[in-house]
Amino acid sequence: MTQPKTNSQVLHRGTFFWVTLIVLIVFSIMTMGVDVDQVLQRTEIHIPEWYFYIIFSVNAVMIVALVLLFFFKRLGLILFPISVLLHFSFHIYFLGTFLYTDLMTLFMYFALGLLYFVPLWDKMK
């Protein structure tokens, strides 16, 4: 007779997990780097100050979602693409800029992230 696997044995953080998480973190940092660059240029391109409160709040949600993904939480799996889409939408609507980093982040999330996390959905909390 075999022992039933515990949740920690099923939710194993192997190489593919780390590659997926690191790729998502790197692309999220690149996305946030665009926002930092815009803060530094806000007077030249006339961006209102309230915009940065909104966009950095969305960035914070993106970071929280990545932390939740690290701990195998379902909420992180849902929050991450929503926060990236919000970030992308705010840039298009308020600034008229099309961010390829956001699109690449979503592509990596759907290509790598869901490939890893969807089979574990029923085991996640």
OpenMM code with the backbone's topology and positions (N, CA, C; nanometers):
from openmm import Vec3, app, unit

residues = "MET THR GLN PRO LYS THR ASN SER GLN VAL LEU HIS ARG GLY THR PHE PHE TRP VAL THR LEU ILE VAL LEU ILE VAL PHE SER ILE MET THR MET GLY VAL ASP VAL ASP GLN VAL LEU GLN ARG THR GLU ILE HIS ILE PRO GLU TRP TYR PHE TYR ILE ILE PHE SER VAL ASN ALA VAL MET ILE VAL ALA LEU VAL LEU LEU PHE PHE PHE LYS ARG LEU GLY LEU ILE LEU PHE PRO ILE SER VAL LEU LEU HIS PHE SER PHE HIS ILE TYR PHE LEU GLY THR PHE LEU TYR THR ASP LEU MET THR LEU PHE MET TYR PHE ALA LEU GLY LEU LEU TYR PHE VAL PRO LEU TRP ASP LYS MET LYS".split()
positions = [
    Vec3(0.0837, -0.1186, 0.0000),
    Vec3(0.0000, 0.0000, 0.0000),
    Vec3(0.0878, 0.1243, 0.0000),
    Vec3(0.0459, 0.2198, -0.0770),
    Vec3(0.1218, 0.3443, -0.0823),
    Vec3(0.0538, 0.4498, 0.0035),
    Vec3(0.1357, 0.5342, 0.0571),
    Vec3(0.0857, 0.6445, 0.1379),
    Vec3(0.0288, 0.7525, 0.0457),
    Vec3(-0.0828, 0.8134, 0.0823),
    Vec3(-0.1331, 0.9248, 0.0000),
    Vec3(-0.0373, 1.0434, 0.0084),
    Vec3(-0.0239, 1.1111, -0.1036),
    Vec3(0.0672, 1.2255, -0.1067),
    Vec3(0.0051, 1.3437, -0.0336),
    Vec3(0.0899, 1.4140, 0.0400),
    Vec3(0.0435, 1.5354, 0.1057),
    Vec3(0.0430, 1.6488, 0.0045),
    Vec3(-0.0192, 1.7585, 0.0434),
    Vec3(-0.0291, 1.8730, -0.0467),
    Vec3(0.1083, 1.9288, -0.0817),
    Vec3(0.2028, 1.9268, 0.0123),
    Vec3(0.3364, 1.9794, -0.0158),
    Vec3(0.4124, 1.8899, -0.1131),
    Vec3(0.3824, 1.7599, -0.1153),
    Vec3(0.4479, 1.6720, -0.2117),
    Vec3(0.3898, 1.6906, -0.3511),
    Vec3(0.2607, 1.7170, -0.3598),
    Vec3(0.1959, 1.7360, -0.4893),
    Vec3(0.2357, 1.8706, -0.5486),
    Vec3(0.2382, 1.9760, -0.4667),
    Vec3(0.2739, 2.1099, -0.5124),
    Vec3(0.4248, 2.1281, -0.5006),
    Vec3(0.4942, 2.0683, -0.5895),
    Vec3(0.6394, 2.0631, -0.5891),
    Vec3(0.6953, 2.1814, -0.6677),
    Vec3(0.7943, 2.2490, -0.6128),
    Vec3(0.8579, 2.3623, -0.6799),
    Vec3(0.9820, 2.3137, -0.7544),
    Vec3(0.9605, 2.2614, -0.8716),
    Vec3(1.0699, 2.2104, -0.9530),
    Vec3(1.1298, 2.3185, -1.0417),
    Vec3(1.2120, 2.2765, -1.1344),
    Vec3(1.2814, 2.3680, -1.2246),
    Vec3(1.1832, 2.4486, -1.3090),
    Vec3(1.0802, 2.3839, -1.3609),
    Vec3(0.9836, 2.4546, -1.4453),
    Vec3(0.9095, 2.5622, -1.3666),
    Vec3(0.8812, 2.5360, -1.2391),
    Vec3(0.8179, 2.6364, -1.1535),
    Vec3(0.9065, 2.7590, -1.1413),
    Vec3(1.0354, 2.7372, -1.1108),
    Vec3(1.1275, 2.8487, -1.0926),
    Vec3(1.1494, 2.9259, -1.2219),
    Vec3(1.1603, 2.8564, -1.3343),
    Vec3(1.1766, 2.9252, -1.4632),
    Vec3(1.0536, 3.0111, -1.4912),
    Vec3(0.9358, 2.9554, -1.4701),
    Vec3(0.8116, 3.0289, -1.4930),
    Vec3(0.8038, 3.1522, -1.4041),
    Vec3(0.8297, 3.1350, -1.2760),
    Vec3(0.8192, 3.2464, -1.1828),
    Vec3(0.9235, 3.3537, -1.2120),
    Vec3(1.0457, 3.3145, -1.2416),
    Vec3(1.1514, 3.4122, -1.2708),
    Vec3(1.1203, 3.4894, -1.3982),
    Vec3(1.0705, 3.4217, -1.5004),
    Vec3(1.0341, 3.4911, -1.6249),
    Vec3(0.9234, 3.5928, -1.5978),
    Vec3(0.8225, 3.5547, -1.5217),
    Vec3(0.7138, 3.6477, -1.4901),
    Vec3(0.7634, 3.7651, -1.4063),
    Vec3(0.8543, 3.7400, -1.3142),
    Vec3(0.9101, 3.8478, -1.2326),
    Vec3(0.9922, 3.9433, -1.3182),
    Vec3(1.0761, 3.8905, -1.4068),
    Vec3(1.1604, 3.9753, -1.4918),
    Vec3(1.0748, 4.0643, -1.5817),
    Vec3(0.9732, 4.0066, -1.6450),
    Vec3(0.8884, 4.0874, -1.7321),
    Vec3(0.8044, 4.1868, -1.6530),
    Vec3(0.7661, 4.1527, -1.5310),
    Vec3(0.6931, 4.2474, -1.4467),
    Vec3(0.7828, 4.3636, -1.4057),
    Vec3(0.9085, 4.3353, -1.3764),
    Vec3(1.0035, 4.4417, -1.3423),
    Vec3(1.0259, 4.5338, -1.4620),
    Vec3(1.0341, 4.4766, -1.5814),
    Vec3(1.0496, 4.5599, -1.7007),
    Vec3(0.9278, 4.6498, -1.7194),
    Vec3(0.8100, 4.5970, -1.6926),
    Vec3(0.6877, 4.6766, -1.7026),
    Vec3(0.6887, 4.7905, -1.6017),
    Vec3(0.7321, 4.7614, -1.4797),
    Vec3(0.7375, 4.8643, -1.3769),
    Vec3(0.8472, 4.9663, -1.4057),
    Vec3(0.9510, 4.9243, -1.4752),
    Vec3(1.0577, 5.0166, -1.5140),
    Vec3(1.0074, 5.1264, -1.6059),
    Vec3(0.9118, 5.0939, -1.6900),
    Vec3(0.8509, 5.1952, -1.7772),
    Vec3(0.7806, 5.3008, -1.6923),
    Vec3(0.7146, 5.2576, -1.5860),
    Vec3(0.6446, 5.3522, -1.4986),
    Vec3(0.7423, 5.4425, -1.4243),
    Vec3(0.8521, 5.3860, -1.3789),
    Vec3(0.9542, 5.4670, -1.3110),
    Vec3(1.0111, 5.5698, -1.4080),
    Vec3(1.0344, 5.5293, -1.5314),
    Vec3(1.0841, 5.6216, -1.6329),
    Vec3(0.9843, 5.7345, -1.6573),
    Vec3(0.8567, 5.7036, -1.6562),
    Vec3(0.7558, 5.8076, -1.6764),
    Vec3(0.7458, 5.9016, -1.5575),
    Vec3(0.7707, 5.8517, -1.4379),
    Vec3(0.7732, 5.9392, -1.3205),
    Vec3(0.8857, 6.0407, -1.3356),
    Vec3(1.0003, 5.9949, -1.3835),
    Vec3(1.1144, 6.0851, -1.4000),
    Vec3(1.0899, 6.1888, -1.5095),
    Vec3(1.0040, 6.1576, -1.6054),
    Vec3(0.9769, 6.2494, -1.7159),
    Vec3(0.8392, 6.3146, -1.7064),
    Vec3(0.7760, 6.3104, -1.5917),
    Vec3(0.6366, 6.3544, -1.5812),
    Vec3(0.6174, 6.5022, -1.6150),
    Vec3(0.7153, 6.5865, -1.5876),
    Vec3(0.6971, 6.7286, -1.6190),
    Vec3(0.7109, 6.7547, -1.7688),
    Vec3(0.7985, 6.6797, -1.8352),
    Vec3(0.8170, 6.7002, -1.9789),
    Vec3(0.6976, 6.6503, -2.0598),
    Vec3(0.6369, 6.5402, -2.0159),
    Vec3(0.5256, 6.4847, -2.0939),
    Vec3(0.3897, 6.5116, -2.0283),
    Vec3(0.3885, 6.5945, -1.9246),
    Vec3(0.2662, 6.6452, -1.8613),
    Vec3(0.1706, 6.5340, -1.8179),
    Vec3(0.2208, 6.4479, -1.7313),
    Vec3(0.1376, 6.3415, -1.6752),
    Vec3(0.0902, 6.3879, -1.5379),
    Vec3(-0.0396, 6.3803, -1.5107),
    Vec3(-0.0884, 6.4221, -1.3785),
    Vec3(-0.0376, 6.3290, -1.2684),
    Vec3(-0.0223, 6.3849, -1.1505),
    Vec3(0.0344, 6.3084, -1.0389),
    Vec3(-0.0564, 6.1941, -0.9944),
    Vec3(-0.1878, 6.2126, -1.0023),
    Vec3(-0.2809, 6.1084, -0.9590),
    Vec3(-0.2655, 5.9816, -1.0414),
    Vec3(-0.2208, 5.9956, -1.1654),
    Vec3(-0.2031, 5.8782, -1.2517),
    Vec3(-0.1032, 5.7799, -1.1912),
    Vec3(0.0013, 5.8317, -1.1289),
    Vec3(0.1041, 5.7441, -1.0732),
    Vec3(0.0545, 5.6677, -0.9505),
    Vec3(-0.0362, 5.7275, -0.8751),
    Vec3(-0.0965, 5.6535, -0.7640),
    Vec3(-0.1739, 5.5327, -0.8164),
    Vec3(-0.2453, 5.5529, -0.9249),
    Vec3(-0.3222, 5.4431, -0.9838),
    Vec3(-0.2300, 5.3355, -1.0394),
    Vec3(-0.1328, 5.3763, -1.1189),
    Vec3(-0.0495, 5.2788, -1.1896),
    Vec3(0.0412, 5.2025, -1.0928),
    Vec3(0.0922, 5.2703, -0.9890),
    Vec3(0.1757, 5.1983, -0.8929),
    Vec3(0.0916, 5.1095, -0.8011),
    Vec3(-0.0352, 5.1420, -0.7819),
    Vec3(-0.1247, 5.0506, -0.7096),
    Vec3(-0.1463, 4.9228, -0.7897),
    Vec3(-0.1621, 4.9375, -0.9205),
    Vec3(-0.1762, 4.8201, -1.0067),
    Vec3(-0.0470, 4.7383, -1.0049),
    Vec3(0.0681, 4.8071, -1.0029),
    Vec3(0.1961, 4.7359, -0.9927),
    Vec3(0.2059, 4.6586, -0.8614),
    Vec3(0.1563, 4.7176, -0.7538),
    Vec3(0.1586, 4.6482, -0.6244),
    Vec3(0.0708, 4.5231, -0.6284),
    Vec3(-0.0439, 4.5323, -0.6940),
    Vec3(-0.1311, 4.4151, -0.7082),
    Vec3(-0.0601, 4.3071, -0.7893),
    Vec3(0.0158, 4.3487, -0.8905),
    Vec3(0.0911, 4.2534, -0.9722),
    Vec3(0.1952, 4.1790, -0.8868),
    Vec3(0.2630, 4.2520, -0.7990),
    Vec3(0.3627, 4.1902, -0.7107),
    Vec3(0.2950, 4.0947, -0.6121),
    Vec3(0.1828, 4.1370, -0.5552),
    Vec3(0.1084, 4.0510, -0.4626),
    Vec3(0.0643, 3.9230, -0.5329),
    Vec3(0.0205, 3.9356, -0.6571),
    Vec3(-0.0222, 3.8174, -0.7332),
    Vec3(0.0937, 3.7212, -0.7552),
    Vec3(0.2126, 3.7736, -0.7805),
    Vec3(0.3292, 3.6857, -0.7973),
    Vec3(0.3649, 3.6149, -0.6666),
    Vec3(0.3526, 3.6863, -0.5556),
    Vec3(0.3778, 3.6234, -0.4251),
    Vec3(0.2741, 3.5140, -0.3991),
    Vec3(0.1490, 3.5409, -0.4329),
    Vec3(0.0445, 3.4393, -0.4163),
    Vec3(0.0700, 3.3184, -0.5058),
    Vec3(0.1205, 3.3417, -0.6263),
    Vec3(0.1558, 3.2295, -0.7138),
    Vec3(0.2672, 3.1455, -0.6527),
    Vec3(0.3613, 3.2120, -0.5866),
    Vec3(0.4693, 3.1388, -0.5208),
    Vec3(0.4142, 3.0436, -0.4152),
    Vec3(0.3093, 3.0863, -0.3460),
    Vec3(0.2488, 3.0033, -0.2422),
    Vec3(0.1326, 2.9188, -0.2941),
    Vec3(0.1206, 2.9069, -0.4266),
    Vec3(0.0184, 2.8240, -0.4911),
    Vec3(-0.1233, 2.8635, -0.4498),
    Vec3(-0.1540, 2.9908, -0.4557),
    Vec3(-0.2884, 3.0400, -0.4241),
    Vec3(-0.3631, 3.0696, -0.5538),
    Vec3(-0.4883, 3.0285, -0.5591),
    Vec3(-0.5704, 3.0491, -0.6791),
    Vec3(-0.5913, 3.1974, -0.7092),
    Vec3(-0.6014, 3.2770, -0.6049),
    Vec3(-0.6229, 3.4199, -0.6236),
    Vec3(-0.5099, 3.4826, -0.7054),
    Vec3(-0.3878, 3.4372, -0.6843),
    Vec3(-0.2749, 3.4881, -0.7622),
    Vec3(-0.2862, 3.4536, -0.9087),
    Vec3(-0.3400, 3.3364, -0.9365),
    Vec3(-0.3585, 3.2917, -1.0748),
    Vec3(-0.4602, 3.3788, -1.1478),
    Vec3(-0.5545, 3.4338, -1.0749),
    Vec3(-0.6564, 3.5203, -1.1341),
    Vec3(-0.6119, 3.6668, -1.1341),
    Vec3(-0.5496, 3.7109, -1.0242),
    Vec3(-0.5106, 3.8511, -1.0107),
    Vec3(-0.4009, 3.8940, -1.1077),
    Vec3(-0.3066, 3.8054, -1.1369),
    Vec3(-0.1926, 3.8463, -1.2187),
    Vec3(-0.2339, 3.8931, -1.3581),
    Vec3(-0.3087, 3.8145, -1.4357),
    Vec3(-0.3435, 3.8653, -1.5694),
    Vec3(-0.4366, 3.9867, -1.5648),
    Vec3(-0.5219, 3.9939, -1.4623),
    Vec3(-0.6103, 4.1100, -1.4502),
    Vec3(-0.5284, 4.2360, -1.4248),
    Vec3(-0.4289, 4.2272, -1.3369),
    Vec3(-0.3466, 4.3448, -1.3080),
    Vec3(-0.2634, 4.3859, -1.4296),
    Vec3(-0.2119, 4.2900, -1.5045),
    Vec3(-0.1347, 4.3243, -1.6246),
    Vec3(-0.2258, 4.3884, -1.7293),
    Vec3(-0.3468, 4.3359, -1.7452),
    Vec3(-0.4415, 4.3961, -1.8400),
    Vec3(-0.4833, 4.5367, -1.7973),
    Vec3(-0.5027, 4.5567, -1.6678),
    Vec3(-0.5332, 4.6911, -1.6182),
    Vec3(-0.4184, 4.7869, -1.6455),
    Vec3(-0.2967, 4.7420, -1.6199),
    Vec3(-0.1781, 4.8236, -1.6450),
    Vec3(-0.1713, 4.8626, -1.7922),
    Vec3(-0.1914, 4.7665, -1.8785),
    Vec3(-0.1893, 4.7895, -2.0229),
    Vec3(-0.2999, 4.8871, -2.0634),
    Vec3(-0.4188, 4.8678, -2.0088),
    Vec3(-0.5328, 4.9541, -2.0424),
    Vec3(-0.5120, 5.0973, -1.9952),
    Vec3(-0.4573, 5.1147, -1.8746),
    Vec3(-0.4320, 5.2496, -1.8240),
    Vec3(-0.3306, 5.3230, -1.9105),
    Vec3(-0.2289, 5.2521, -1.9547),
    Vec3(-0.1291, 5.3163, -2.0409),
    Vec3(-0.1903, 5.3576, -2.1742),
    Vec3(-0.2736, 5.2741, -2.2303),
    Vec3(-0.3360, 5.3090, -2.3584),
    Vec3(-0.4361, 5.4239, -2.3402),
    Vec3(-0.5193, 5.4155, -2.2378),
    Vec3(-0.6260, 5.5146, -2.2210),
    Vec3(-0.5729, 5.6511, -2.1767),
    Vec3(-0.4867, 5.6534, -2.0753),
    Vec3(-0.4424, 5.7807, -2.0197),
    Vec3(-0.3228, 5.8407, -2.0923),
    Vec3(-0.2313, 5.7571, -2.1413),
    Vec3(-0.1092, 5.8102, -2.2020),
    Vec3(-0.0992, 5.7857, -2.3517),
    Vec3(-0.1804, 5.6966, -2.4030),
    Vec3(-0.1724, 5.6662, -2.5453),
    Vec3(-0.0482, 5.5873, -2.5827),
    Vec3(0.0085, 5.5154, -2.4867),
    Vec3(0.1276, 5.4344, -2.5149),
    Vec3(0.0896, 5.2870, -2.5184),
    Vec3(0.1468, 5.2170, -2.6141),
    Vec3(0.1215, 5.0743, -2.6324),
    Vec3(0.2422, 4.9996, -2.5777),
    Vec3(0.2255, 4.9300, -2.4670),
    Vec3(0.3385, 4.8645, -2.4012),
    Vec3(0.3535, 4.7198, -2.4467),
    Vec3(0.4608, 4.6949, -2.5180),
    Vec3(0.4890, 4.5583, -2.5608),
    Vec3(0.5336, 4.4715, -2.4435),
    Vec3(0.5872, 4.5334, -2.3386),
    Vec3(0.6280, 4.4538, -2.2221),
    Vec3(0.5062, 4.3913, -2.1544),
    Vec3(0.3957, 4.4646, -2.1495),
    Vec3(0.2734, 4.4070, -2.0923),
    Vec3(0.2229, 4.2908, -2.1767),
    Vec3(0.2264, 4.3075, -2.3070),
    Vec3(0.1822, 4.1984, -2.3944),
    Vec3(0.2733, 4.0771, -2.3815),
    Vec3(0.4026, 4.1017, -2.3718),
    Vec3(0.4967, 3.9905, -2.3567),
    Vec3(0.4784, 3.9224, -2.2210),
    Vec3(0.4493, 4.0013, -2.1170),
    Vec3(0.4220, 3.9433, -1.9855),
    Vec3(0.2985, 3.8540, -1.9908),
    Vec3(0.1935, 3.9008, -2.0561),
    Vec3(0.0732, 3.8178, -2.0704),
    Vec3(0.1010, 3.6927, -2.1523),
    Vec3(0.1790, 3.7077, -2.2580),
    Vec3(0.2134, 3.5916, -2.3395),
    Vec3(0.2900, 3.4885, -2.2570),
    Vec3(0.3874, 3.5338, -2.1795),
    Vec3(0.4639, 3.4413, -2.0954),
    Vec3(0.3749, 3.3789, -1.9879),
    Vec3(0.2815, 3.4576, -1.9352),
    Vec3(0.1897, 3.4031, -1.8352),
    Vec3(0.1048, 3.2918, -1.8953),
    Vec3(0.0494, 3.3168, -2.0139),
    Vec3(-0.0360, 3.2154, -2.0764),
    Vec3(0.0452, 3.0983, -2.1301),
    Vec3(0.1661, 3.1240, -2.1773),
    Vec3(0.2474, 3.0160, -2.2345),
    Vec3(0.3126, 2.9302, -2.1264),
    Vec3(0.3709, 2.9940, -2.0262),
    Vec3(0.4430, 2.9192, -1.9223),
    Vec3(0.3606, 2.9021, -1.7950),
    Vec3(0.3039, 3.0120, -1.7471),
    Vec3(0.2342, 3.0088, -1.6193),
    Vec3(0.1159, 2.9151, -1.6163),
    Vec3(0.0298, 2.9278, -1.7146),
    Vec3(-0.0881, 2.8417, -1.7149),
    Vec3(-0.0526, 2.6978, -1.7465),
    Vec3(0.0519, 2.6786, -1.8248),
    Vec3(0.0971, 2.5426, -1.8538),
    Vec3(0.1394, 2.4718, -1.7252),
    Vec3(0.1947, 2.5476, -1.6312),
    Vec3(0.2367, 2.4887, -1.5046),
    Vec3(0.1226, 2.4849, -1.4023),
    Vec3(0.0482, 2.5954, -1.3885),
    Vec3(-0.0454, 2.6079, -1.2774),
    Vec3(-0.1828, 2.5459, -1.3016),
    Vec3(-0.2315, 2.5426, -1.4234),
    Vec3(-0.3662, 2.4891, -1.4481),
    Vec3(-0.3798, 2.3424, -1.4072),
    Vec3(-0.2833, 2.2557, -1.4364),
    Vec3(-0.2983, 2.1174, -1.3892),
    Vec3(-0.3018, 2.1048, -1.2362),
    Vec3(-0.2527, 2.2068, -1.1659),
    Vec3(-0.2514, 2.2037, -1.0192),
    Vec3(-0.3710, 2.2756, -0.9573),
    Vec3(-0.4651, 2.3220, -1.0393),
    Vec3(-0.5755, 2.4047, -0.9907),
    Vec3(-0.6519, 2.3389, -0.8762),
    Vec3(-0.6840, 2.2113, -0.8887),
    Vec3(-0.7626, 2.1449, -0.7843),
    Vec3(-0.6824, 2.1217, -0.6567),
    Vec3(-0.5511, 2.1309, -0.6644),
    Vec3(-0.4673, 2.1124, -0.5459),
    Vec3(-0.4309, 2.2449, -0.4797),
    Vec3(-0.4569, 2.3564, -0.5499),
    Vec3(-0.4240, 2.4883, -0.4959),
    Vec3(-0.5324, 2.5327, -0.3986),
    Vec3(-0.4945, 2.6226, -0.3080),
    Vec3(-0.5903, 2.6757, -0.2095),
    Vec3(-0.6488, 2.8045, -0.2602),
] * unit.nanometer
topology = app.Topology()
chain = topology.addChain("A")
for resn in residues:
    res = topology.addResidue(resn, chain)
    for name in ("N", "CA", "C"):
        topology.addAtom(name, app.Element.getBySymbol(name[0]), res)
